[in-house]
Amino acid sequence: MSVPRFEIFEISGAKRRFVGVAAGRGSVGEVENFIKKIYEIGKNHGVAIQVFDANMVAGAQHLIHAAKHASLTHESGRGFASSLELELVCWVSAESQIGRAISKVGVKKGECEVALVAVGASSEKINSALEHVFSKLGLSRDDRLLKIGKPKIETIKKSFSISSRELETSHIEKIVAERVSLLGLQS
């Protein structure tokens, strides 16, 4: 079964210049095993892939914005983690501590909705890697999971410490992007 092509975005100024995002549903057995398989697929395709709880992602732009920051800081040696995969977790969560970052945006065991981000040197490698993740791990692709609705807003609002007053002045996507950008002051 062929998975539709993924939307790929270019990151200016980074060595790994492309980022792809996708979402889907599936079953996660042992979280560590699930992530290990994703990392192996990424390594085999020459890309860095990370998986997140889709309910903690404020849209595709959240992932793209975080991937740009993660790539640039990792390449410069000013990052929070030793691998780009873990650096992505920090930036998506807007947390500098890896343990807190994983607790905040990481996938959990059981039936879940996941968001994936892949960073690499070419769109072809990213497409191939993401296709393999979906087919090898039995995920059902549904990019609508990246969209934001009322229940998701409440979850993100709580997790990213967003006040109701902030939401009166700006969209949640912009507020989360701001939180991600502010993490740069710690790197």
ROLONU-171948 format. One record per residue (C-alpha): residue number from 1; x, y, z. Coordinates in pm, 1 decimal, padded with zeros to 6 digits. Layout:
<pts>
PT,NUM,X,Y,Z
...
</pts>
This chain:
<pts>
PT,1,00000.0,00000.0,00000.0
PT,2,00142.8,00337.2,-00099.3
PT,3,00109.9,00629.7,00138.4
PT,4,00041.4,00967.9,-00026.3
PT,5,00343.8,01195.4,-00056.6
PT,6,00425.4,01416.8,00238.6
PT,7,00440.1,01791.7,00242.9
PT,8,00803.5,01897.8,00272.4
PT,9,00930.6,02239.6,00378.5
PT,10,01273.8,02392.9,00331.4
PT,11,01473.0,02527.0,00626.4
PT,12,01697.6,02814.6,00527.3
PT,13,02046.5,02821.1,00674.2
PT,14,02055.9,02460.3,00795.2
PT,15,02271.1,02174.1,00667.8
PT,16,01975.0,01937.5,00685.8
PT,17,01756.1,02169.6,00486.7
PT,18,01422.5,01993.4,00464.7
PT,19,01150.7,01900.1,00712.5
PT,20,00843.8,01683.2,00661.4
PT,21,00546.9,01645.8,00894.2
PT,22,00265.8,01392.6,00914.2
PT,23,00017.6,01247.6,01161.0
PT,24,-00163.3,00922.6,01215.1
PT,25,-00324.4,00675.2,01447.8
PT,26,-00186.4,00351.2,01575.4
PT,27,-00097.5,00131.0,01863.5
PT,28,00216.6,00178.4,02066.5
PT,29,00331.5,-00126.7,02259.5
PT,30,00650.5,-00056.5,02447.7
PT,31,00727.5,00312.2,02390.3
PT,32,01103.8,00260.1,02392.4
PT,33,01077.5,-00012.9,02124.2
PT,34,00843.2,00199.5,01912.4
PT,35,01080.9,00495.7,01919.3
PT,36,01382.1,00272.6,01855.7
PT,37,01216.4,00140.5,01538.3
PT,38,01145.0,00495.7,01422.1
PT,39,01505.6,00599.1,01486.8
PT,40,01632.1,00294.1,01292.9
PT,41,01410.7,00378.0,00995.4
PT,42,01538.9,00734.7,01005.3
PT,43,01900.3,00621.6,01025.6
PT,44,01852.1,00381.2,00732.2
PT,45,01717.4,00671.2,00524.2
PT,46,01969.6,00930.9,00640.3
PT,47,01714.8,01147.3,00823.3
PT,48,01627.7,01230.6,01183.6
PT,49,01270.4,01133.9,01276.3
PT,50,01085.6,01203.3,01597.5
PT,51,00735.0,01113.2,01710.0
PT,52,00504.5,01312.4,01937.7
PT,53,00161.8,01294.5,02096.2
PT,54,-00045.2,01467.8,01827.0
PT,55,-00266.9,01621.4,02095.1
PT,56,00031.9,01825.9,02212.4
PT,57,00109.6,01972.0,01869.0
PT,58,-00031.7,02312.5,01779.3
PT,59,-00044.4,02247.7,01404.1
PT,60,00209.9,02164.2,01135.2
PT,61,00375.3,02504.3,01171.4
PT,62,00455.2,02423.6,01535.0
PT,63,00658.2,02121.2,01419.1
PT,64,00823.0,02307.7,01131.6
PT,65,00918.6,02603.5,01351.6
PT,66,01060.5,02373.5,01620.1
PT,67,01248.7,02166.0,01359.3
PT,68,01415.9,02478.4,01222.3
PT,69,01535.0,02582.6,01568.4
PT,70,01641.7,02228.9,01658.0
PT,71,01840.0,02188.0,01335.6
PT,72,02018.9,02520.6,01363.7
PT,73,02111.4,02486.8,01731.1
PT,74,02215.6,02123.1,01696.0
PT,75,02440.7,02202.8,01399.5
PT,76,02599.9,02493.2,01586.3
PT,77,02671.6,02275.6,01890.8
PT,78,02455.3,02496.2,02116.1
PT,79,02173.0,02246.8,02157.4
PT,80,02027.4,02074.0,02461.2
PT,81,02079.5,01716.0,02343.2
PT,82,02343.2,01496.6,02183.0
PT,83,02116.9,01387.0,01896.3
PT,84,01892.8,01581.0,01661.1
PT,85,01606.7,01343.5,01748.2
PT,86,01619.2,01446.0,02116.1
PT,87,01681.9,01808.1,02022.2
PT,88,01351.3,01798.6,01833.7
PT,89,01172.6,01685.2,02151.3
PT,90,01314.0,01981.6,02342.8
PT,91,01211.7,02235.2,02081.4
PT,92,00863.4,02095.5,02014.6
PT,93,00796.3,02095.5,02390.2
PT,94,00967.3,02432.6,02447.6
PT,95,01158.0,02264.8,02733.1
PT,96,01535.8,02253.2,02778.1
PT,97,01528.4,01948.2,03008.3
PT,98,01493.5,01628.0,02807.9
PT,99,01294.7,01438.4,03074.9
PT,100,01037.8,01717.5,03106.4
PT,101,01023.4,01751.0,02729.1
PT,102,00947.1,01381.3,02681.1
PT,103,00682.1,01386.4,02955.4
PT,104,00516.4,01683.9,02790.7
PT,105,00501.5,01584.0,02421.7
PT,106,00610.5,01218.6,02407.8
PT,107,00393.0,00931.9,02290.9
PT,108,00232.1,00701.2,02544.6
PT,109,00164.3,00328.4,02542.2
PT,110,-00163.3,00210.3,02387.5
PT,111,-00387.5,00339.4,02111.0
PT,112,-00276.1,00689.5,02025.6
PT,113,-00262.5,00975.4,01781.1
PT,114,00089.8,01062.1,01673.5
PT,115,00263.0,01345.9,01494.2
PT,116,00589.6,01284.4,01313.1
PT,117,00860.0,01522.6,01204.7
PT,118,01150.8,01421.8,00981.0
PT,119,01455.1,01636.9,00907.7
PT,120,01699.0,01555.8,00629.8
PT,121,01910.1,01667.6,00336.1
PT,122,01649.4,01587.3,00068.4
PT,123,01274.7,01570.3,00029.3
PT,124,01308.4,01226.4,-00132.4
PT,125,01479.6,01080.5,00174.9
PT,126,01216.9,01232.6,00403.9
PT,127,00927.8,01098.3,00194.5
PT,128,01080.9,00752.5,00183.1
PT,129,01151.2,00747.7,00557.6
PT,130,00801.0,00863.0,00653.8
PT,131,00642.2,00611.7,00414.5
PT,132,00842.1,00335.2,00585.5
PT,133,00742.0,00451.9,00934.2
PT,134,00372.5,00433.8,00842.3
PT,135,00397.9,00098.0,00666.2
PT,136,00639.0,-00078.3,00906.3
PT,137,00469.6,00038.2,01227.0
PT,138,00112.1,-00008.1,01108.7
PT,139,00013.1,00355.4,01147.4
PT,140,-00294.2,00487.6,00971.4
PT,141,-00215.0,00827.5,00823.6
PT,142,-00445.0,01116.3,00914.4
PT,143,-00287.8,01460.6,00884.2
PT,144,-00610.1,01614.9,01018.5
PT,145,-00476.2,01522.9,01362.6
PT,146,-00240.1,01819.0,01331.8
PT,147,-00534.0,02060.3,01321.6
PT,148,-00648.5,02237.3,01634.7
PT,149,-00994.4,02201.7,01787.4
PT,150,-01145.9,02294.5,02124.7
PT,151,-01036.1,01986.2,02324.4
PT,152,-00684.1,02015.5,02184.8
PT,153,-00668.3,02387.1,02269.3
PT,154,-00742.9,02312.0,02635.1
PT,155,-00476.1,02040.9,02648.9
PT,156,-00211.9,02260.2,02484.6
PT,157,-00314.9,02562.5,02690.7
PT,158,-00255.4,02370.5,03013.4
PT,159,00067.0,02202.2,02905.2
PT,160,00230.6,02516.1,02762.3
PT,161,00103.3,02736.9,03050.8
PT,162,-00102.2,02961.8,02823.5
PT,163,-00342.5,03193.6,02999.0
PT,164,-00694.7,03270.1,02882.0
PT,165,-00587.2,03632.5,02856.1
PT,166,-00310.7,03538.7,02611.0
PT,167,-00566.0,03352.6,02398.4
PT,168,-00780.1,03666.7,02384.5
PT,169,-00497.6,03850.8,02209.5
PT,170,-00348.5,03585.1,01981.7
PT,171,-00401.4,03242.7,01823.5
PT,172,-00269.0,02942.1,02011.5
PT,173,-00040.0,02851.9,01719.6
PT,174,00137.6,03187.2,01749.7
PT,175,00164.8,03163.1,02126.9
PT,176,00321.0,02816.1,02108.5
PT,177,00559.9,02935.4,01834.8
PT,178,00659.6,03218.3,02068.3
PT,179,00725.7,02967.0,02351.0
PT,180,00942.5,02765.1,02111.1
PT,181,01135.7,03075.4,02004.4
PT,182,01190.0,03182.9,02364.7
PT,183,01363.2,02850.8,02432.0
PT,184,01644.6,02987.7,02217.0
PT,185,01733.9,03226.4,02497.2
PT,186,01837.5,02921.9,02702.9
PT,187,02057.3,02758.5,02438.8
</pts>
